[in-house]
Amino acid sequence: MRLTVFWERMRAQFGDVYAESVAKDFVLAGLGERTVDKALADGEDAKVVWRAVCETFNVPEPLR
């Protein structure tokens, strides 16, 4: 998954402003107790990060 697609999905799920907050502020167990921003900065695949977001926030199936 490209980062542009990842961020499009984040904005679709959370809205422009809240998507940034989720990425910066929420620590996800599925990412090894890292935030989205930290996981991406560490080189984690965007698809893996998106799956962790989906699991944590119960993203509806059509947006997965």
C-alpha positions in Angstrom: 0.0 0.0 0.0 1.3 3.4 -0.9 1.5 6.1 1.8 -0.9 8.3 -0.2 -3.5 5.5 -0.1 -2.9 5.0 3.6 -3.5 8.7 4.3 -6.6 8.8 2.1 -8.0 5.9 4.1 -7.1 7.6 7.4 -8.8 10.8 6.4 -11.9 8.9 5.1 -12.2 7.1 8.4 -11.3 9.9 10.9 -11.5 13.2 9.0 -8.6 15.5 8.1 -7.7 16.8 11.5 -8.5 13.8 13.7 -6.5 11.5 11.3 -3.4 13.4 12.2 -4.2 13.2 15.9 -4.8 9.5 15.7 -1.5 9.0 13.9 0.4 11.1 16.4 -1.2 10.5 19.7 -2.6 6.9 19.9 -0.2 4.0 20.9 -1.4 0.8 19.2 -0.6 -2.6 20.6 -0.7 -4.0 17.1 2.2 -1.9 16.2 4.4 -3.0 19.1 3.2 -0.2 21.4 4.1 2.5 18.8 2.1 5.3 17.3 1.2 5.3 13.6 3.7 8.0 13.0 6.5 6.2 14.8 5.7 2.9 13.0 5.8 4.5 9.6 9.0 6.4 10.5 10.6 3.1 11.6 9.8 1.7 8.1 6.8 -0.4 8.9 4.8 -1.2 5.8 1.8 1.1 5.4 -0.5 -2.0 4.9 0.6 -3.4 8.2 0.0 -0.1 9.9 -3.5 0.2 8.3 -4.4 -3.2 9.5 -3.5 -2.3 13.0 -5.6 0.9 12.8 -8.5 -1.1 11.4 -8.3 -3.6 14.3 -7.9 -1.0 17.0 -10.7 1.3 15.8 -13.0 -1.2 14.3 -12.9 0.4 10.8 -15.9 -0.7 8.8 -15.2 -3.4 6.2 -15.8 -1.1 3.1 -13.0 1.1 4.2 -10.5 -1.7 4.9 
